[in-house]
Amino acid sequence: MSGLLVAFVISFTAVTVVVVGILAAYAAVTGILYAFAYGSRRRSASTPVLVPSQSQAGAD
């Protein structure tokens, strides 16, 4: 019976460590991408204008 308990504890520990590792890696990659993406966004100083093909058709 104690052998079964030891196997369960070791399996549970291994699964927990793998899950925590995956979550930590995901958080690290997401944080790095967010940190570098924020500075690389280009902000347009001009107001966007519709081109003639996108203007609304007027009804007379």
Secondary structure as GFF3:
##gff-version 3
##sequence-region A 1 60
A	DSSP	alpha_helix	2	40	.	.	.	ID=ss1
A	DSSP	three_ten_helix	52	54	.	.	.	ID=ss2
###
